[in-house]
Amino acid sequence: MDENRRNMLIKFPCLIPQNADFTEYDGYIQILDEEYRMNIKLPKDGKLKDARLTCDWKLEQILKKYDKIVKQRLNQCENLSAFLEELGSIAEKQLCFQEQMQPTIQRNNCAQLISELENIGWEKVVSVNADFQSFQIKFVDLKQRQHVMQIKLHSQHPRQAPTIIVDLPVKFDIVWTASSTLLDVFNQFVHNVDLYQDLWNNLNELDRKTWILEPDNPTFSATNRRIAISANASIQITVDPKHPSSLPDIKFLGSNQATNPLRENMTSNLHLWDENEGLLHNLSSLLEVTFPSPSNSKKEDFSADCGICYSYRLGMEIPEEVCNDSRCAQPFHQTCLIEWLRGLPSYRQSFQTIFGECPYCSTPITVKMSIRK
């Protein structure tokens, strides 16, 4: 084994020869206690000047300013081992220089970020973390709703886009370039908030004037509402955030006796839906109902506990299965009712439907097993 190959094995043990000719090495080179990936391909004659050197992006960034020197040393070094030692020395000096300059760089970055926050307006800044890498910025819309955007800067900021967390009904994808600023992100956020004003205006009216059974505390991203109609019936609506005035998806919940008339009314009144009117007005006309209001009723009147477990919530589930006998009309969690019916001697199942008797009045009752998302 010649001297160069021996030195390679001793000084660079993590660079592994890939063939018997020792014309290709692949592996890692250690610089200041950190390993960097590297691949070296030599021509058959072994001359360094024609070698191809590739490394990971971190080492590439370290050596970026020394590209001409690296090429020069490839032409002048006697062997690969000597070249790699010089390469390591260059990288070490650059890393030490970067470490010395880091406080200055950090001060410059902080000054730049402070300038960008000033452009947004300090009154809109909710919080800034200690390392100046995370921010919360608010925007108050025309209806005085406060929207908060969380920004987490990338370690390669501003070359890489920051991570953004917002409460919007549709995924928020920012447009980012190396010259983008926090103000650019804020303006994109404001634009998206403005897009959903009609949606939130309609949903807020429902939240104020009807009893919302679910969700308990709607977020800006929530486009669904479960609205109480009576003790035995409610509707679950899902609104299209981009077309909030159009007919939403409507699911009827409750006993057949209570919900069948609502279904019939909807079928008969579809022509009455007017996209120039609000959701509440249209739903009332469509279903021919006056929704119970917080001004004239209590929420407890429409949120009866499950007749089996005696609680309203079972995880994310609320009582949706209702006895069809109007004299009983006891609600149950679907899970509780399925388990109850499976324990009866008269238990019968056909495909996804279970047949049995109401635990309270023994009226025949069925429950369809659904796959919950």
N, C-alpha and C positions, 0 to 999 in steps of 0.2 A: 504494500500500500504506500503510495507516494505521500510526501510531507503535507501537501494541501488537503488531501482527503482525510489524513489523520487529524489535522487541525480542525477540520470541519466537524468531525465526530466529537472532539474534545470540547471545542469552544461553542459549538452550536448543535448540541445533541438533539434538539427538538426540530431541526430541519432534516427530514428523512429523505435519503436518496430514493428516487422512484424507478430507477433502472440500473442495470449492471454497468452501464458506461459512466454513471455519475454525472449525467448531463441534465438531470432535473432533480430539484429538491422541493419538498413541500412540507409545511409545518409552521413552526412559530419561532420568532426571535425575541429574546428578552432584553428590554431596555428599562432601566430604573424600576425593577421589580414588577413590570407589567409585560405581558406577552402580546405580541402582534402577529397576526397571520401573514404568511409570506409564501410566494411561489417563485422559483427561479428556474429558467430554462436556458441552458447553454447550447451553443452550436456544437456540432460533432468535433470540431477542432479545439473546442474548449476555450476559445478566446472570449474574454469578458466584454469587449467592445460591442459584440453582437448579441449579448445576453438579453433576455426579456425578464424583467422584474415586475411582479405585481404584488400588492399588499392590501391590507384592509384599509377602510376609509379613514380610520383614526391616524394610522401611521402616514397615510397619504397626505392628510392635512398638516401633520407636523413637518413633513419634508417639502411641502409645496413651494416654499420660498427658495429651496436649495436644489431645484430641479437641474439647473445647469451644472452645479458642482457635482451632483450625483452622476450625471452623464460623463463629466470629465474624469471622475475617479474610476469609472468603469473602464475608460480607455487607458488609464495610467497604472492601475493596481496590478501587481504581479499575479495574484490568484484570488479566488473567490473568498477565501477566509480573510485575507487582508482587507478586501473591499467591504465585507460585512462589518468588520471591526470599525472601519472608518465611518460607515453608515450609522452604526450604533452611536459613535462619538458625536456625530452631527445631530442626531435626534436627541441625545442627552442634553446637549447645549441648548437646543431650541426649547426643550421641555423646561429646563431651569430658567430660561429667559421668560417663558410664558408664566411660570410660577411667580417670578418677581414682578411681572407686569399685571398680574391678576387683580390686585387691589385697584390699580388705575383703571383697568378695563371695567371692573365692577362699578367704580364711581361714574365712569362715562355712561355705562348702561343705565344706572339709576337716574342720572341726569336726563338721559333721553326719555326714559319711561315717565319721569315726573313731568317733562314737557308735554308728552302725549296725553297724560291724565289732565293736565291744565287745559289742553285743547278740548277735551270732552267736557270739563267743568267739574271742579271739586265737589260741588253740591250733588253731583250724580254718583260720586264714589262712596260706596257703602263700607268697604273694608279693603285693607291692603295688608298682606301677611308680612312677617318680619324679614324674610329674605327677598322681598320685592318680586316674587315670582307668581303670586296668585292675587287676583283682584275680584271684587264684586262691584258691579256697576248697575245702577237702577235707571229705569225710564218710566215716567208717569204719563199714562195716555190721557186722552181727552175726558174720559170718565173718571179720572183720578185713580185708576187701577195701577198699582206699582208692580213693575216687571223687573226681575233681577237676573242679570247675566253673570255667570262665574267664568273667569278666565284663568287658565293655568298655562304659563309660558313654557314652550318647549326648551330643552337644554340647548338646542341649536338655534334659538331665537336670534334674529328674525328670519333666518333661512327656512326654518320649518314653522308650520302653522301652529298656533296655540290650541289647547283643548278647551272647548266651549261647552258649558252646561246651561241650558235654558229650559223654561217651562212653556213649551209651545205645542200645539196639537199636531204639528207636522215636523219631521226631522229638519234640523237647522244645519245646513252645510254652508260654511263660509267660503268666500273667494279670497285667497291669500297668495301674495307674492313676497319676494324678499324685501320689497320696498313698502309693503303694507304697514299700517300703524294700528294702534288700538282704536283710534277714532274711526278708521275704516270698518273695523269689526262692529263698533257701536252703531254706526250708521246702518249697517246691514241688519243688525238686531232690531233697530227702530223700524226699518222698512217692513220686516216680517211681522212685528207686533201690529203695525197698521193694517196689515192684510186681514187680520182676524178680528177686527173691531165689531163687525156685524155679528159674527159668531158669539162673541162674549156678551154683547148687548142683549141678544135673544136669550142666551142661557141665564144671564143674570136676572132677567125678568122672570123666568121660570123659578129661579132660586128664591126670589123675593116673594112671589105671589102664589106659589104652590108648595105642597109638602114634598120635598125631595127625600126619598127613602135611601137612595144610593146615588153617588158616593156621599159619605158623611160630610166631608169637607172638600168640595170639588176644586181641583187645581186648574190652571189655565189649559193644561194639555188634555183634560177630560172632556170628551165630546158626547158622553152618554149621561143620561139621567133616568132614574126610576121615579116616576111621579105617581103619588097616591090619587086614586079616584074615589074609592070607597073602602070600607073595612075589608071587603072581599076581592077587590080588584085594583090593579095598578098597571101602568104601561112602562116599558123600558124603551127609550128612544135613543138612537145614535145618529148624530147630526154630521153631515158632510162639512168639514171645516172650510172647504173652498167654496161651497154653495149652501150656506146656512139657511137660506130662505126656501130651499127646495124641500120636498116632502122627505122627512127623515125615515130611517128604518124603524119600524114600530113592532114591539113584541108585547103581547097581552099576557098578563100574569094574574092568576086567580082561578076560581072555580069556573067551569063551563057556563053555569047558569048566570054568573056575573059578567063574563067576558064575551059570550056569544053576541049579545045585543050590541056591544061596542064594535065587534068585527063587522056586523051587518051595517051599522051606521057608517063605518069607514068606507066600506064598499060602495054605499049609496051616495056618499058625499065627497068622493075624490075630486069631483069637478069644482068644488067650492074652494079648493086650496088656492090661495092668492099669495104669490111670492112678494107682493108689495106690503103684505101684512106681517106681523111678528109671529113667532112660533106659538105663543100662548093663544093668541086669537085664532090661528088656523087650527090648532089641535082641538080647541073647544068647539069650533064649527064642524070639524071633521067627525068628531065622536059624539057630538050633541050632549056635552057634559059641561057642568060648571065645576071646575077643579076646587077641592077644599083648599082654603087659604089659611095661613098663620093668623090672619085677623079674626077668623071665626071658628077655629077648631084647634085641637091639640095633636101633635105628631103621634102621641101614644095611641090615638084612636085608629091609626092606620098601620101600626107596627106591632101587631100581636105576636106574642111569644109562640114558639113551636109547642104543639100539644104533647110532644113526647119527651123532649129534653128540657122543656120549660125555660128556654133562653131564646133571645132574638137572633144573636149571631152564633154561628158555628164555623169558626175560622172565617173564610170569606163568604160563607153561605148564609142567606137569610130565608125565612119560611116562605116558600113559593108554591108549594103544593097545598091545595085547599079542598076540603070535602065539598062535594057538589050539592049536598042537601042544605038548602038555605037556612033550615032551622038549626043546623050545626055550624057549617062554614068554618070549621076549625083549620087553621093553617099548620103546615108541618115543613120542616126541612126535608128536602128530597132524600138526603142520606139517611135521616132518622126514619122516614116512612118506608124506605126500601128495606132497611134492617128489620123494622117491625113486621112488615108483610112477609118477609122471608121466614119469620119464626112462627107463622100461623099454619095450622094443619091444612087449611084450605088454600095455601099459597099456590099460585099458578103463574107461569111465565110463558109468553109467546114473543119470540124474538127479543126486542128491547123493551117490551111492556110487561109490567108486573100487575097481577090482579089480586085483589083481596078485599078486606072490609075496613072501614074507618075505625080507628082505635076508640073513638068516642061514641059514635051512634050506630056502628055496624052497617052503615050504608055501603053498598059496593063502591069501591074506589080503585082507580088505576093510576100508575105512575110510570112515565117513560124514563128509562135510564139514559142520561145524556153524558157525553164526554165533555167535561168542563175544561176550558182553556186556562 
